[in-house]
Amino acid sequence: MSLSANILCLGAAHFDRTMQCLNPFVAGASNPVKTLHRKPGGVGRNIAVHLRLLGCNVGMAGAVGRDGDGTQIVQSLSEIGVDTRLLDRLPGQHTPGYTAILDMAGDLALGLIDAETYDKLTPAHFQSRLPQLKKWDWWIADANLPSDTLAWLSRNKGSVPLCAATVSPSKAQRWKEIVGDVDLLITNRIESEILTDQTVTNVDEALRAVRKLHAKGAPRIIITLGAQGIVALNKGETSFWAPLPTQLVDANGAGDAFFAGFAAAIATNRTEFDGAVAQGLAMANLTAETHGTTVWDLDLKTVQERAQTAVKQIQPS
């Protein structure tokens, strides 16, 4: 694959710890678990790594602490060729962390994040770095960044496409007022409810949600529905895509992998929107069959073969 896509990921880079319940998860109680892994994570970082493994030129913009975790995160990204010159090590801050508790089936039961350091990524932090930001052809920003910063990015992007990652229900709100200013929105079912103020539990409701978001000005929207599939809108045309058959191991990170697969395809101009959705589904499929958030032994031929099995169903507008 040609290294023709130059994509900057702005947002979270921290440490993930993933544990899995040995018994059915019970809220408000002590749950016996086994530790699966502790490794670098974060939405922006997860997307950046898979983009790099897919052959893109990738940069990471954000912040870590001046501690051992921060050193490891910067080194791990640099070692695979991600540009970390905009990943700042802030004095007096510690590197954030995320803990994922999976249920017995491998689905996320509970997520906990310590992310105060990301509050330091204000518009003032990025203002002096704007010339460096503008050197990248695409921006992917995640909602771990403060609301004011996301709005600042939307105002200052110029001709650079801005892609929005909603991260979580609590943070999706940060995109709500500026969703019409983004060039691509990829969100999940629960986060789309925050953005639209309406229930999204099935395909029909997701189709209504993408139409509502399109009416606000977003030209390209994707809502991922987990085992129900994908609903997409591209310049007015709505479609449904069934999920690829998956032997589920760990669903954590599958949404980020979809984002990376889609963005890598669309940004390299190798394929149109539909082909990008298919590659996103293939990446989500491969990640869900892998422990952790990254498919390190990624084989591009396997990605392409799985993408070719994706099926689009056009829906009434």
N, C-alpha and C positions, 0 to 999 in steps of 0.2 A: 504494500500500500504506500502510495506517495505521501511524504511528510508535507502535505499542502495545507492542512488545517492548523491555524495558529489560534489557540483557544486559551483564554485566561479564566481560571476558576477563582472566584472571590468568596471567602467564607471560612468554614470551620476546618481546622486541622488539629486533631487532638488524639488522645489515646482512648481506644475502645477496649472494654472488658466484657466478654460474653460468657454467660453461664446458662445452663439448661436445667430445668426442673426434673427431678427424678420421680416425682409424683405429680398428679394434677395440681396446677397452680391455684392457690387460695389467697385472695386479697386479704390484707390485714393480719397475716399469720406468718410464722416462720416456715420457709419452704426449703427443703433439702435440694441442693443443686450440685452440679459438677462444673468446674471451670473448663471452658472450651479453648479460650485463648485470650491473650492481652496483646494488642498490637495497635499501630497507628490507625486512626479512623477520622470521622468527620465527613459531612456531606460533600463539601467542596473538595476535600482531599480524596475521598473515595471516587468521585467523578473524575478528578484529575488523573489518578492512577490508571483507571481503566481507559481513559482517553489516550494516555501515553502507551499503554499496552496494545492499543488498537492502531498505533502508528502516527498519532498526532503530535505536533509541537505544542507543548503545554506549559503554562505558568501557573503559579499559586500565589494569591495575594491574601494576606490575613495577618494573624499574630499568634505567637506562642510565647511562653515565658522564658526567662533566662535560667532554665533548670535542665536537668538531665532528660526529661521527657521532650522538652523543646529541641534539644540537640539531636535526639534520636529521630524526631519527626522531620526536621530539616535534612538530616543526612539521608534518611530513607527515601525521601523524594528526590534529592539530588542524585542519588546513586542510580536511579532509573531514568534520569535525564529530564526531570521536571525542573523548570527554571524557578528558583526560590528567592530571587532577589527582592521580590515584593512581599515575602513572608517574613515579617519583622519580629524580632525578639525584643519584647518590651521590658524595660527595667521595672522592678517591683511587682511584676505579675507572675503568676504560675500558669503552667500549661493546662488548659481545660481537659475534662475527661468525661467519657460517656460509658454507662454500664447498661447492658442489655440483658434482660432475663427472658429466656425463651421457654415456652411451655414444652410439654413432652413431644409434641408433634414438630417442634422447630419454629413455630410462629412466635412473634414478639408478644410477651405477656405484660412486660413493664420495662420502660426505659427511663433512665435517670441521667441528667447531664449537669455538670458544673461548668458554666460558660461565661462567668463574669468578665473574663479577659476580652471577650468579643465586644463588650460594651465600649471598649477603648477605640474600636475601629469606626470613628466618627467621620463626618465629611471633612473636618479639619485634618484628620490623619491622612486622608486620601488626596486632599486638594493639591499638595505639592507634588504628588506622584501621578497626577493626571496625564502628563506627557508620556510617562512610561505605560500607563494603562492603555492609552490610545494606540500604542504600537501593536496591540493584539487585535486580530480580526474579529473575534467573537468574545463576548463576556458571558460567563455563567455565574450568577450570583445566588447564594443561598441565604435563607432568612435567619441564619445565625447573626448576620449583620444587623445593626440597629435600623429601625424604620427610617430615620432621617438619612441614613447612609444609602439605603436602597432608593429612596426618592432622589437623592443627589446623583446617584448613578444614572437613573432614568433621565434626569435633566441634562446630564453632561455626556451621554453616550455618543451624541452626534449620529454618524452613520453606522456605528458599531452595533450589531444586533445584540440585544440584551435578553438572556434566557433566565427565567425565574424558577428556582427550586424552592418549594414551600416548607420543607424540612419536617414540620410537625404541626398538629392542630394549634398549639399555643403560639407558634411563630408565624403561621400562615397569614394571620391577621396583618402582619407587616407589609404584605403585598396588596392588601385589599383596596386601598385608595389609589394605587398607581397601576393596577392590573392592566388598564388600557394603554399604558405606556411601554409595556414589554413586547418583545417581538415573538417570544415563545414562552408558554406557561406549561409546565409539567407538574401535576399535582396528583394526590391520591383521593380516594373517595371521601374520607373524613375531612381532609384539608379543603376539598372543594366545597363542602358544606359551609365552612367558615367564610369562604370568599363569596358565596352566593346567597347566604342566609336561607337556604332551602335544603330539604332532606335529600340525600343521595345514597340510596341503598341498593339500587339495581341499575341495569343498563338504560332503561327508559328515563329514569331520574337523572342519570349522568348525561344523557343526551340533552335534556332540558338545561342542565347546568352549563354545558359547554356553549350552548346557544346564548345563555344569559351572559356569560363571560365574553363571548364574541360581541355581543351588543354593547359592551362597555369599551370595546376597542381592541381587544387582544385578537390578532389575526390567526394565530396558531395555538391551539389548546389541546392538551392530552390529559385525560383523567384515567389513572390506573385503578382497576377494581380487583386486584389480586386474582383469586381463582375464577372470577367472572370475566376477566379479560381487560380490554382497553377500549375506551371511547375517545375518538379524536375529531377535531375540527380543523380543517385547513382551508382558509380563505372562503368560508361559507359552506363547504361540503363536509357533512358529518359521516362518520364511519364507525363500525364496531369490528374489533379484532378479538377472536377467541384466544385464550392463553395456549401456549405450546405445552404438550404433555411434559410433566415435570416429576422427577423422583425427589421430593422435597427432603432436603437435609437441613437447611438454615435459610429462612426467608430474609434475614437481616441483610440489608445492603442491596437487595434485588431492585428496589426502586431507583437507587443511585446508579446501578449498572444499566438499567433501562435508559436513564438520562444520558449516560456516556455513550451507549451504543447508538442512540438516536443522533446525538450531537456530532459524533465522529463521522457518521454517514452524511448528514446534511451539510456540515461545514467543509467537507472535502469536495463538495459538488460532484461526488460519485453517483449520487442517486437523488431522486425526488423525495417528497414527504413520505410517501407510502413505503418506499424502500428503507427509509430511516426508521419508521415505526417497526418494520419487520426486524431490522438489526437490533433495535432496542429490546424487542421481545426475546430475541435470541440471547442477548446478554443477560437479561433478567433470568431467563431459564437456566443458563449455565451457572449463574451466581447462586441461585436457590438450590442447586445441586452440589454446592461447595460449602464446607465449613468456613465461616468468616465472611467478610464483605468483598474480597478480591479473588478473582480467578487468576492466580499467578502463572499458571501453565497455559495461558490463553492461546488457543490455536485458531488463527483467522479462518482457516478452511472450515473448521467446525462451526464457527459463528455464521459463516455464509451459508453453510448447508442447513443449519437450523432456521435461519432467516427465510430461506426459500420455502419452508413449510408453513409460514404464516399466511393466514387467509383474511382478506378484507371483505366486509359486508357493508356496502353503502346504505346509509339510513336516510329517511325523508328529512329534508331541511325544515 
